[in-house]
Amino acid sequence: MPLYRESINDDQTYEEHVRVELNHWVRKLLQRPGLLERTSKIIQTKVNDKIIPQKVHTIITATVKGLVKSVVFGLEYIPNRPTIYGVRLQERDQKAQRLLIKYRKIAAAEGAGTGAGGFTLAVADFPALIVIKMKFLFELAHIYGFSTDDYRERLFLLYVFQLTFSSQEKRPELYNIILNWEKNMCSWPVEEGYLHQIDWEQFQREYRDAIDFRKTLQLIPGLGAVVGAWANYGLLDDLGIIGMNCYRLRIVGGVHVDKGHSARD
């Protein structure tokens, strides 16, 4: 579902429209888990502990650890497209929506291909999907006018990633970090030492728990291709919606945000 409904010519009117959407989104994001969500979590925990092979858990953990290092310290994910400045928010949203459509298709095709290849390729899909997700987030940052040349912007992407795949209990804490990003970012040193304050082990567990239930079905013989495409499409869509809204939040503000804060253009 697109995050915008129609073309609005007035910038102020469009930003007011976005603020309303952000308020609805934040309330939904932070709502207490209901009975269905709590029951699903219990079932998922049992599946993680008793059904999913340890080999799969090991691959995910190793992949996420590698992701953290490559995203923050490396430059291989930085897209060729330049950071976009001086563009209206509505145009950014439209570009971001087209980017999400593109990457959902890429993720679905990758999931279908590896899902059809049996257990070995299905397991290989976990790191491949993370690469797709991170490439999407890097491009998204540039669309919204934030350069990933700055390691702190790359760190922001990891928080967006973590917010998307974290438990409902963990989300308020992560949301508050993202909400106050601009203020906190100014006080950080321009060095990577800040990373040592982050609980990356928790990050790995939350991500693993969030995707295992859907991705485990991909390992079932005969269902791999269909389930792989469905799971990857949905996981990328979740990331896209939260990623877009996190950047919109930084630009126009939202719940408990200083509305005098303006875009960086």
Rosetta silent file (secondary structure, phi, psi, omega in degrees, C-alpha in Angstrom):
SEQUENCE: MPLYRESINDDQTYEEHVRVELNHWVRKLLQRPGLLERTSKIIQTKVNDKIIPQKVHTIITATVKGLVKSVVFGLEYIPNRPTIYGVRLQERDQKAQRLLIKYRKIAAAEGAGTGAGGFTLAVADFPALIVIKMKFLFELAHIYGFSTDDYRERLFLLYVFQLTFSSQEKRPELYNIILNWEKNMCSWPVEEGYLHQIDWEQFQREYRDAIDFRKTLQLIPGLGAVVGAWANYGLLDDLGIIGMNCYRLRIVGGVHVDKGHSARD
SCORE:     score description
SCORE:     0.000 S_00000001
   1 L     0.000  129.131 -179.992    0.000    0.000    0.000 S_00000001
   2 L   -66.900  153.269 -179.778    1.455    3.395   -0.961 S_00000001
   3 L   -88.418   -0.943  174.811    2.171    5.870    1.808 S_00000001
   4 L  -128.958  152.805 -173.975    0.614    8.693   -0.177 S_00000001
   5 L  -108.879  -32.024 -177.783   -2.883    8.772   -1.680 S_00000001
   6 L  -154.852  170.633  178.145   -2.935   11.553   -4.206 S_00000001
   7 L   -80.857  124.900  179.234   -0.935   14.361   -5.702 S_00000001
   8 L  -118.223  120.994 -172.889   -0.997   17.404   -3.436 S_00000001
   9 L   -76.414  -32.440 -177.463    0.399   20.579   -4.923 S_00000001
  10 L   -85.005  123.008 -177.059    0.871   22.557   -1.723 S_00000001
  11 H   -61.574  -42.639 -179.060    3.965   21.494    0.244 S_00000001
  12 H   -64.500  -40.806  178.099    2.545   22.552    3.600 S_00000001
  13 H   -63.348  -40.335 -179.513   -0.710   20.658    2.959 S_00000001
  14 H   -67.145  -40.807  179.399    1.223   17.536    1.996 S_00000001
  15 H   -65.694  -36.596  175.215    3.394   17.705    5.104 S_00000001
  16 H   -63.527  -40.267  177.015    0.272   18.043    7.273 S_00000001
  17 H   -61.380  -41.557  179.701   -1.132   14.986    5.481 S_00000001
  18 H   -66.870  -40.260  179.144    2.107   13.109    6.225 S_00000001
  19 H   -60.699  -39.675  177.623    2.012   14.096    9.900 S_00000001
  20 H   -62.550  -44.358  178.827   -1.470   12.614   10.222 S_00000001
  21 H   -62.756  -40.448 -179.363   -0.250    9.369    8.624 S_00000001
  22 H   -65.370  -39.049  178.094    2.782    9.300   10.914 S_00000001
  23 H   -61.409  -43.255  177.395    0.629    9.702   14.016 S_00000001
  24 H   -64.133  -42.439 -177.910   -1.485    6.707   12.982 S_00000001
  25 H   -64.183  -44.451 -178.132    1.627    4.715   12.136 S_00000001
  26 H   -64.696  -42.161  179.089    3.366    5.435   15.452 S_00000001
  27 H   -60.725  -41.017  178.570    0.305    4.476   17.484 S_00000001
  28 H   -69.138  -39.306 -178.878    0.076    1.181   15.620 S_00000001
  29 H   -61.771  -38.803 -171.857    3.826    0.604   15.880 S_00000001
  30 H  -101.239    3.136 -178.790    3.858    1.067   19.660 S_00000001
  31 L   -65.441  148.191 -179.334    0.562   -0.542   20.615 S_00000001
  32 L   -64.389  141.615 -179.985    0.738   -3.286   23.202 S_00000001
  33 L   -62.423  135.856  178.757    0.768   -6.797   21.713 S_00000001
  34 L   -84.322 -175.556 -178.289   -2.665   -8.417   21.675 S_00000001
  35 H   -60.492  -41.684 -179.461   -3.586  -11.993   22.485 S_00000001
  36 H   -62.221  -44.347 -179.028   -2.883  -13.161   18.918 S_00000001
  37 H   -65.564  -41.094 -179.755    0.569  -11.585   18.897 S_00000001
  38 H   -66.233  -39.698  178.225    1.451  -13.024   22.313 S_00000001
  39 H   -65.673  -42.419  178.842    0.251  -16.486   21.300 S_00000001
  40 H   -61.366  -37.733 -179.621    2.184  -16.302   18.039 S_00000001
  41 H   -65.153  -40.237  179.213    5.320  -15.344   19.954 S_00000001
  42 H   -63.771  -45.553  179.679    4.992  -18.391   22.214 S_00000001
  43 H   -63.634  -43.116 -178.394    4.519  -20.703   19.232 S_00000001
  44 H   -62.856  -39.815  178.930    7.378  -19.048   17.371 S_00000001
  45 H   -62.098  -41.237  178.219    9.721  -19.476   20.335 S_00000001
  46 H   -65.049  -40.372  178.128    8.926  -23.189   20.459 S_00000001
  47 H   -62.089  -45.694 -179.371    9.515  -23.486   16.717 S_00000001
  48 H   -59.326  -42.469 -173.171   12.844  -21.664   17.043 S_00000001
  49 H   -80.258  -32.557 -168.887   14.020  -23.851   19.911 S_00000001
  50 H  -114.876  -22.298 -172.833   12.765  -27.281   18.847 S_00000001
  51 L  -109.542  -45.079 -176.248   12.154  -27.411   15.084 S_00000001
  52 L   -71.029  128.760 -179.935   14.575  -25.121   13.266 S_00000001
  53 L   -59.817  145.459  179.576   17.985  -26.765   12.812 S_00000001
  54 H   -60.058  -28.848  178.913   20.838  -25.210   14.748 S_00000001
  55 H   -58.218  -39.636 -179.632   22.638  -24.823   11.437 S_00000001
  56 H   -66.914  -45.167  178.643   20.058  -22.248   10.369 S_00000001
  57 H   -59.639  -41.133 -178.726   20.410  -20.273   13.609 S_00000001
  58 H   -63.422  -41.545 -179.766   24.191  -20.311   13.228 S_00000001
  59 H   -64.324  -44.058 -179.420   24.000  -18.970    9.670 S_00000001
  60 H   -63.186  -46.442 -178.698   21.657  -16.145   10.660 S_00000001
  61 H   -60.552  -46.088 -179.941   23.795  -15.129   13.636 S_00000001
  62 H   -64.195  -38.123 -179.028   26.989  -15.114   11.576 S_00000001
  63 H   -66.886  -43.879 -179.763   25.282  -13.188    8.776 S_00000001
  64 H   -65.259  -39.616  176.784   23.945  -10.491   11.083 S_00000001
  65 H   -60.759  -43.191  177.771   27.357  -10.066   12.716 S_00000001
  66 H   -65.489  -35.637  179.117   28.897   -9.653    9.280 S_00000001
  67 H   -60.655  -47.953 -178.080   26.145   -7.230    8.335 S_00000001
  68 H   -56.736  -47.071 -178.272   26.899   -4.932   11.271 S_00000001
  69 H   -66.063  -44.392 -175.398   30.573   -4.747   10.399 S_00000001
  70 H   -71.580  -34.938 -178.634   30.083   -4.277    6.667 S_00000001
  71 H   -70.411  -45.914 -173.186   27.351   -1.655    6.969 S_00000001
  72 H   -83.343  -38.033 -174.781   29.079    0.572    9.502 S_00000001
  73 H  -100.061  -22.367 -177.399   32.724    0.136    8.602 S_00000001
  74 L   -99.305  172.094 -177.782   32.510   -0.754    4.919 S_00000001
  75 L  -122.643    6.989 -171.847   31.425    1.180    1.867 S_00000001
  76 L   -69.561  -21.088 -179.000   30.242   -1.626   -0.418 S_00000001
  77 L   -87.430  -14.890 -176.301   26.544   -0.911    0.107 S_00000001
  78 L   -61.578  122.825 -174.204   26.733    2.802   -0.726 S_00000001
  79 L   -73.057  160.012  177.034   24.695    3.214   -3.923 S_00000001
  80 L   -71.776  -28.010 -179.389   25.887    4.823   -7.122 S_00000001
  81 L   -64.875  135.910 -179.927   22.890    7.151   -7.090 S_00000001
  82 L   -71.064  159.855  173.416   23.808   10.527   -5.539 S_00000001
  83 L   -66.712  133.532 -175.333   22.114   11.843   -2.424 S_00000001
  84 L   -91.910  122.681  177.344   19.068   13.849   -3.535 S_00000001
  85 L  -119.389  159.012  173.458   18.812   17.418   -2.226 S_00000001
  86 L    68.831   30.584 -178.069   16.327   20.220   -2.904 S_00000001
  87 L  -119.803  142.635  178.724   13.354   17.967   -3.680 S_00000001
  88 L   -63.003  149.359  179.898    9.827   18.151   -2.275 S_00000001
  89 H   -59.392  -39.100 -178.979    8.842   15.473    0.232 S_00000001
  90 H   -60.195  -40.394  178.221    6.010   14.289   -1.994 S_00000001
  91 H   -67.859  -36.709  176.578    8.460   13.569   -4.793 S_00000001
  92 H   -62.006  -45.587  179.693   10.738   11.745   -2.349 S_00000001
  93 H   -60.093  -40.391  179.832    7.828    9.578   -1.221 S_00000001
  94 H   -66.550  -42.084  176.888    6.962    8.727   -4.811 S_00000001
  95 H   -64.024  -40.838  179.687   10.566    7.800   -5.614 S_00000001
  96 H   -65.263  -38.610  178.801   10.742    5.716   -2.433 S_00000001
  97 H   -64.457  -40.894  177.471    7.528    3.894   -3.304 S_00000001
  98 H   -65.826  -38.015  177.306    8.900    2.990   -6.732 S_00000001
  99 H   -63.478  -41.679  179.549   12.125    1.800   -5.109 S_00000001
 100 H   -63.405  -42.637  177.692   10.154   -0.403   -2.710 S_00000001
 101 H   -58.641  -43.967  179.175    8.174   -1.949   -5.569 S_00000001
 102 H   -60.501  -48.110 -175.218   11.446   -2.732   -7.341 S_00000001
 103 H   -75.875  -27.003  173.648   13.071   -4.354   -4.301 S_00000001
 104 H   -63.085  -40.894  178.789    9.970   -6.326   -3.331 S_00000001
 105 H   -65.720  -41.956  178.961   10.118   -7.950   -6.765 S_00000001
 106 H   -61.983  -45.611 -178.903   13.846   -8.642   -6.411 S_00000001
 107 H   -64.598  -42.590 -179.753   13.341  -10.188   -2.972 S_00000001
 108 H   -64.172  -42.841  179.470   10.381  -12.301   -4.128 S_00000001
 109 H   -64.163  -40.675  179.257   12.278  -13.595   -7.159 S_00000001
 110 H   -65.304  -41.646  179.511   15.294  -14.451   -5.012 S_00000001
 111 H   -65.919  -38.853  178.690   13.083  -16.254   -2.487 S_00000001
 112 H   -66.592  -41.299 -178.791   11.303  -18.227   -5.174 S_00000001
 113 H   -66.302  -46.340 -179.401   14.585  -19.271   -6.781 S_00000001
 114 H   -74.593  -31.730  179.594   16.290  -20.407   -3.614 S_00000001
 115 H   -65.796  -30.698 -179.886   13.087  -21.916   -2.220 S_00000001
 116 L   -78.888   -9.281 -174.466   12.771  -24.173   -5.246 S_00000001
 117 L   -95.977    9.110  178.134   16.309  -25.448   -4.760 S_00000001
 118 L    89.139 -171.479 -171.543   15.777  -27.438   -1.582 S_00000001
 119 H   -61.017  -45.245 -174.704   17.174  -27.074    1.902 S_00000001
 120 H   -61.142  -47.642  179.793   20.687  -25.941    0.990 S_00000001
 121 H   -70.765  -32.976  178.322   19.585  -23.057   -1.213 S_00000001
 122 H   -63.209  -40.197  176.623   16.781  -22.135    1.187 S_00000001
 123 H   -65.365  -39.061  179.862   19.339  -21.718    3.961 S_00000001
 124 H   -65.252  -17.917 -178.931   21.501  -19.641    1.616 S_00000001
 125 H   -68.224  -26.545 -177.702   18.547  -17.317    1.144 S_00000001
 126 H   -59.759  -55.224  178.776   18.967  -15.822    4.633 S_00000001
 127 H   -66.440  -33.837  179.758   22.209  -13.924    3.931 S_00000001
 128 H   -63.407  -39.545 -179.708   21.095  -13.105    0.383 S_00000001
 129 H   -67.278  -37.948  177.765   17.915  -11.499    1.700 S_00000001
 130 H   -62.094  -40.669  178.259   19.852   -9.382    4.202 S_00000001
 131 H   -60.822  -44.200  178.819   22.016   -8.028    1.379 S_00000001
 132 H   -60.724  -44.766 -179.766   18.877   -7.087   -0.577 S_00000001
 133 H   -61.286  -44.143 -176.763   17.388   -5.358    2.466 S_00000001
 134 H   -70.672  -36.868  175.531   20.497   -3.327    3.162 S_00000001
 135 H   -61.302  -40.227  177.405   20.903   -2.237   -0.447 S_00000001
 136 H   -60.709  -47.752 -177.129   17.314   -1.040   -0.323 S_00000001
 137 H   -63.914  -38.719  178.889   17.906    0.954    2.873 S_00000001
 138 H   -63.718  -43.921  178.008   21.050    2.617    1.522 S_00000001
 139 H   -65.450  -37.575  179.856   19.220    3.740   -1.612 S_00000001
 140 H   -62.188  -42.298  178.688   16.288    4.883    0.491 S_00000001
 141 H   -57.170  -43.292 -178.428   18.550    7.097    2.607 S_00000001
 142 H   -68.889  -33.876  176.953   19.842    8.878   -0.490 S_00000001
 143 H   -62.780  -39.069 -177.857   16.318    9.402   -1.797 S_00000001
 144 L   -87.930    6.849  171.618   15.364   11.175    1.424 S_00000001
 145 L    89.024   22.762 -179.335   18.455   13.376    1.355 S_00000001
 146 L  -119.147  117.252 -174.781   20.702   11.682    3.938 S_00000001
 147 L   -79.243  128.110  178.349   24.204   10.746    2.802 S_00000001
 148 L   -83.167    6.984  171.129   25.488    7.354    3.887 S_00000001
 149 L   -65.570  -27.754  177.875   29.049    8.626    3.590 S_00000001
 150 L   -83.137  123.050 -176.502   28.562    9.577    7.254 S_00000001
 151 H   -60.565  -26.349 -179.568   28.897    6.475    9.444 S_00000001
 152 H   -69.360  -29.090  174.190   26.182    7.846   11.742 S_00000001
 153 H   -73.903  -32.335  175.374   23.692    7.666    8.885 S_00000001
 154 H   -69.392  -36.065  175.599   24.742    4.079    8.273 S_00000001
 155 H   -63.675  -37.415  177.346   24.200    3.409   11.957 S_00000001
 156 H   -58.492  -39.263  179.779   20.711    4.902   11.605 S_00000001
 157 H   -61.219  -36.938  178.981   19.953    2.268    8.964 S_00000001
 158 H   -67.167  -35.135  176.292   20.769   -0.466   11.456 S_00000001
 159 H   -68.875  -37.656  175.296   18.318    1.014   13.941 S_00000001
 160 H   -62.041  -45.212  178.023   15.637    1.120   11.241 S_00000001
 161 H   -58.017  -46.411 -177.928   16.445   -2.491   10.439 S_00000001
 162 H   -67.738  -39.815  178.096   16.249   -3.443   14.105 S_00000001
 163 H   -59.899  -39.657 -178.119   12.980   -1.545   14.638 S_00000001
 164 H   -63.761  -41.119 -171.652   11.395   -3.445   11.755 S_00000001
 165 L  -111.060   21.378  178.652   12.293   -6.888   13.051 S_00000001
 166 L   -93.080  167.923  176.171   12.199   -6.340   16.806 S_00000001
 167 L   -74.084  161.844  179.634    9.627   -7.559   19.297 S_00000001
 168 L   -61.925  -32.865 -179.918    6.737   -5.332   20.327 S_00000001
 169 L   -68.039  -31.805 -176.304    8.300   -4.946   23.766 S_00000001
 170 L   -84.747  -20.071 -171.337   11.568   -3.623   22.313 S_00000001
 171 H   -62.746  -41.353  179.772   10.029   -1.180   19.839 S_00000001
 172 H   -56.578  -41.818  178.784    9.341    1.810   22.149 S_00000001
 173 H   -62.742  -45.384 -179.667   13.018    1.995   23.104 S_00000001
 174 H   -67.395  -39.376  179.614   14.169    1.792   19.485 S_00000001
 175 H   -61.875  -41.708 -179.844   11.541    4.278   18.337 S_00000001
 176 H   -65.079  -33.881  175.560   12.701    6.843   20.907 S_00000001
 177 H   -64.490  -45.633  179.816   16.278    6.505   19.662 S_00000001
 178 H   -66.898  -40.735 -178.392   15.128    7.144   16.094 S_00000001
 179 H   -59.997  -37.670 -177.048   12.784    9.944   17.160 S_00000001
 180 L  -102.251   22.507 -173.704   15.629   11.861   18.829 S_00000001
 181 H   -59.088  -47.302 -175.844   18.259   10.975   16.252 S_00000001
 182 H   -61.701  -42.434 -178.549   19.052   14.492   15.052 S_00000001
 183 H   -67.016  -45.508 -177.967   19.542   15.810   18.590 S_00000001
 184 H   -71.331  -33.792 -175.929   21.679   12.898   19.756 S_00000001
 185 H   -61.772  -33.973 -177.367   23.673   12.688   16.538 S_00000001
 186 L   -65.785  -25.580 -177.146   25.137   16.160   17.053 S_00000001
 187 L   -93.226   -5.238 -178.815   26.799   15.087   20.299 S_00000001
 188 L   -81.460  144.835  175.011   28.371   11.920   18.922 S_00000001
 189 L   -71.258  151.609  178.665   32.041   11.834   17.977 S_00000001
 190 L   -82.092   66.286  177.926   32.827   11.324   14.319 S_00000001
 191 L  -157.598  164.144 -172.349   34.201    7.874   15.009 S_00000001
 192 H   -85.923    5.225 -178.223   32.873    4.362   15.291 S_00000001
 193 H   -59.782  -24.509 -179.095   33.443    3.984   19.049 S_00000001
 194 H   -61.415  -26.191 -175.990   29.736    4.544   19.658 S_00000001
 195 H   -61.482  -26.625 -176.572   29.007    1.101   18.253 S_00000001
 196 H   -69.510  -12.560 -179.855   30.366   -0.589   21.336 S_00000001
 197 H   -86.700   -4.899 -175.178   27.395    0.712   23.332 S_00000001
 198 L   -96.307  137.906  178.987   24.888   -1.266   21.259 S_00000001
 199 L   -83.954   85.705 -176.216   23.678   -4.716   22.267 S_00000001
 200 H   -71.721  -26.550  176.734   24.294   -6.451   18.955 S_00000001
 201 H   -62.956  -41.442  176.117   23.586   -9.888   20.411 S_00000001
 202 H   -63.240  -40.317  177.798   20.055   -8.708   21.183 S_00000001
 203 H   -55.927  -46.244 -179.194   19.858   -7.323   17.658 S_00000001
 204 H   -63.767  -44.893 -178.564   20.679  -10.741   16.234 S_00000001
 205 H   -64.158  -41.944 -178.935   18.150  -12.570   18.408 S_00000001
 206 H   -63.851  -43.302 -179.550   15.336  -10.134   17.600 S_00000001
 207 H   -64.769  -45.831  179.727   15.973  -10.375   13.868 S_00000001
 208 H   -58.509  -46.477 -178.087   16.180  -14.144   13.926 S_00000001
 209 H   -65.473  -33.725 -176.831   12.955  -14.466   15.892 S_00000001
 210 H   -70.484  -33.743 -173.956   11.130  -12.036   13.620 S_00000001
 211 H  -102.600  -17.152 -172.043   11.839  -13.848   10.369 S_00000001
 212 H   -59.555  -41.946 -173.688   12.132  -17.504   11.376 S_00000001
 213 H   -59.737  -46.209  179.462    8.422  -18.318   11.439 S_00000001
 214 H   -71.311  -43.770 -174.167    7.836  -17.229    7.850 S_00000001
 215 H   -73.450  -25.743  179.414   11.150  -18.414    6.489 S_00000001
 216 H   -62.720  -35.284  179.037   10.969  -21.828    8.148 S_00000001
 217 H   -61.338  -24.184  179.509    8.010  -22.702    5.961 S_00000001
 218 H   -65.809  -21.883 -178.056   10.328  -22.234    2.997 S_00000001
 219 H   -83.609   -7.495 -179.531   12.184  -25.374    4.077 S_00000001
 220 L   -74.255  125.136 -179.080    9.074  -27.575    3.673 S_00000001
 221 L   -56.020  133.343  177.640    9.437  -29.793    0.565 S_00000001
 222 L    91.220  -17.526 -178.712    7.116  -28.740   -2.237 S_00000001
 223 L  -111.651   -6.881 -170.845    6.331  -25.322   -0.777 S_00000001
 224 H   -52.576  -49.452 -174.953    9.741  -23.700   -0.962 S_00000001
 225 H   -65.177  -47.935 -178.031    9.305  -21.577   -4.088 S_00000001
 226 H   -65.571  -48.747 -178.241    5.850  -20.227   -3.242 S_00000001
 227 H   -67.010  -38.402  179.502    6.595  -19.616    0.422 S_00000001
 228 H   -60.925  -43.953  178.236   10.026  -18.165   -0.338 S_00000001
 229 H   -65.137  -44.589 -179.435    8.556  -15.571   -2.668 S_00000001
 230 H   -63.382  -46.117 -177.575    5.731  -14.742   -0.228 S_00000001
 231 H   -64.865  -47.286 -177.760    8.028  -14.466    2.807 S_00000001
 232 H   -64.757  -39.958  178.216   10.660  -12.328    1.093 S_00000001
 233 H   -60.218  -47.372 -178.014    8.046  -10.014   -0.416 S_00000001
 234 H   -67.102  -40.183 -179.952    6.413   -9.490    2.977 S_00000001
 235 H   -66.487  -38.801  177.446    9.667   -8.989    4.868 S_00000001
 236 H   -69.201  -36.886  178.730   10.864   -6.402    2.367 S_00000001
 237 H   -64.051  -42.921  177.489    7.491   -4.666    2.490 S_00000001
 238 H   -58.025  -46.435 -179.298    7.678   -4.439    6.301 S_00000001
 239 H   -64.138  -40.502 -178.381   11.152   -2.924    6.068 S_00000001
 240 H   -63.462  -45.650 -178.318   10.095   -0.502    3.344 S_00000001
 241 H   -64.997  -45.741 -179.997    7.133    0.935    5.228 S_00000001
 242 H   -68.527  -40.094  178.583    9.056    1.415    8.466 S_00000001
 243 H   -61.436  -46.980  179.587   12.107    2.779    6.651 S_00000001
 244 H   -61.607  -43.497 -178.513   10.095    5.330    4.699 S_00000001
 245 H   -69.058  -32.491  176.712    8.218    6.466    7.791 S_00000001
 246 H   -64.372  -39.446  177.803   11.412    6.814    9.825 S_00000001
 247 H   -73.023  -38.068  175.779   12.813    9.204    7.241 S_00000001
 248 H   -61.431  -37.666  178.934    9.526   11.076    6.943 S_00000001
 249 H   -62.211  -40.764  179.350    9.598   11.423   10.723 S_00000001
 250 H   -67.826  -30.986 -175.487   13.041   13.020   10.569 S_00000001
 251 H   -83.912  -48.080 -174.317   11.941   15.454    7.880 S_00000001
 252 H  -108.350  -15.192 -176.387    8.509   16.646    9.011 S_00000001
 253 L    88.275  173.443 -178.061    8.217   15.431   12.574 S_00000001
 254 L  -167.110 -133.652 -179.433    5.418   13.421   14.109 S_00000001
 255 L   -65.649  123.015  178.623    4.358   12.284   17.544 S_00000001
 256 L    60.234   31.414  179.376    6.230   14.296   20.217 S_00000001
 257 L  -111.693  140.685  175.621    8.452   15.870   17.567 S_00000001
 258 L   -64.383  113.033 -175.166    9.382   19.541   17.378 S_00000001
 259 L   -77.543   -2.450  172.805    7.419   20.657   14.335 S_00000001
 260 L   -80.522   -9.435  179.453    9.784   23.530   13.805 S_00000001
 261 L   -71.643  130.361 -176.037   12.323   20.968   12.629 S_00000001
 262 L  -114.991  170.496  179.261   12.678   21.181    8.889 S_00000001
 263 L   -68.003  164.873 -176.386   14.145   19.026    6.171 S_00000001
 264 L   -86.831    4.683 -174.498   17.826   19.186    5.419 S_00000001
 265 L   -71.258    0.000    0.000   17.312   20.388    1.864 S_00000001
